Amino acid sequence: MTRLPVACVALALVAAPAQAQQQMNMPMKGMPGMNMDETKSGAAYHPGLGDLMITLVQPHHIKLGLAGAARNWPLAAYELDELQETFDTVGKLIVKHGSLQIAPTIAATVRPAMEPLDKAIAAKDGAAFAKAYAALTDACNACHRSADHSMIMIKVPDGANTAFPDQEFAPAK
């Protein structure tokens, strides 16, 4: 009696990979009654400056602040580097916004605030980090004002980490 269930399990284990491979080779059918050719646009996607700021810049700014507040210096250094790279990317993707040249504006407003942050992180100096991070935040707002978007005001993150609830910002023990 025990041989039959064991044989069935063995047969299922042998047949499962073949069945999975067969399903992988089947063409995608989509939802019944849906023409999949009509669900995709052929237009190229070109995100605007606001899209790039919200999806790329703002998360790194927040994570940098949270990492520094937690005194996680390796993560703060990483996020500062990511923020710098992101600003480079934004300057390349969006050359002008209205009459404003983006890369030179970033260079004039935001870039100078990053060097003191880098030094504070390297020194593992929480007070210097807090001061430099506040200055970076002020520089971001100065850039917003120069773009005639003074209604966009960012701040030093406060309170609980609600933006990234799935990431630990305290240093590893």
N, C-alpha and C positions, 0 to 999 in steps of 0.2 A: 504494500500500500504506500509506503513512503517513497518508493522509487518513482511513481507517477508524478507527484508534485515536484520532485527534484528535476525530473526530465523536462517538465513544462517550464520551469524557471530557466534551465539551461538553454532550452530552445528559444525562449524569449530573449535571453541575453545575446544569443547568436544572431537572431533576426532583427533586433532593434537597430544596430548600426546600419544594416542594409536598408531598412525602411527609412531611417533618418537621411541617409545619403540620397535616396530616391526623392524624398520631399525637397531636399536642397536643390536638386536639379530641375524641379518643376518651375515653370515660369510664374512670376508673380501675377496674381489675378486681381488683387484689390478687393474691394467690396462688391458684392453682387449688384448688378445693375449700374455700376459706376464705370465710366470710361476713364481709365487712368491717364490717357493722353490729355484730358481736359482738366486735370487737377494740378498741373505744373505750368508755371509761367516760363516762357523762354527769355524773359527780360533779365538783363543783368542786374544784380542788386548793388546799389551804391549807397551805403549808409551815410546819413547826414552827420554833421558835427555833433548835434545833440545825441544821436544814437550812439556814437563812439564815446562820448563823455559818460553816458549812463551805463553802457555795457562794458567798457574797457577801463576808463580812467577812474571813475568813482569807486568801483570795488577795490582797486589797488590802494586808493587814498584811504578808504575805510580800514582795510586790512593792515596797512602800514601803521595807522593810528592805534589800532587794537593790539598789534604785536608790540609796539613800543610801550604802550601802557602796561602790558603784561611783562615787560622787560625780557621779551624773547628776542634777543639781539640778532641771532641768525635769521629768524623769520622777518624781522624788521629790515635787515639788510637786503634780503631777497625781495621783499615787496617794494623797497625803494628802487632797486634795480628794475623790477618789472614796471613800475610807474614811469621811470625814465624811458624805458623802451617803448612803452605805450604812447607817451607824448611824442616820441620820434615817429611812430607809426601814424598818429593823428596828423602830424605836420606834413607827412608825405601823402596821405590820402585826401586831406582837405587843404588845398593850397590857399584858398581865400574863403572868407565868410563875410559876405557883403563887401565892404571895402577893406576889411582887415586881413592882412597877410598872417596866416596862422603860425607857421614855424617861427618867424621872427618875433611874434607876440609872445609865444611860449618861451622863447629864449630870453626875452626881456622881463617877463613877469614871473614865471614859475621856476625856471632853471636856477636863478641865483639863490632861491630858497632851499634848494636841494643839497648844496654843499654843506651848510651847517648841520643838516640832518645826517648826512653821511658821517661827519665828524662826531656827532653825538652818539651815533650807533657804534662807531668804532671804539669810542671811549667808554661805552656802556654807561652813559651818563643820563639818567632818567630826567633830571631837571632840564638839562640842555636839550634833550629830545623833545620834551613838552613845549619848550619855547620855540624850537625850530619848526616843530610840526604846526604850531599855531601860526607861525610866520608863513609856512607853505600854504596853509588854509587861507590866510589873508591874501596871499599872492594869487591863488585860484580865483578868489572873489574879485581882485583887481582886474584879472583877465576877463572875467565875466562883464565887469563894468565897461572895459575898453571895447567889448564886442556889443555894447548896448543891450546887455542881458543882465542888468543889475538885479532883476527879480530872482535870479538864480543865485542863492546864497548858500554856501556850504558851511559846515561847522565841524569842530572837533567832535568825533563821536562821543556820546555820553551814555551812561546807563548800561543796560544789558546789551549783549551782542545779539541784536535781532536780525542783522543783515546776513550773518553767516552762522546760523545756529548749529551747523554741522561741523564747524572747525574749532579746534582747541587752540587758543592763543597763548596759554601759559607755556613756559619752556618745558621741554621733556625732562623728566626726573631720572 
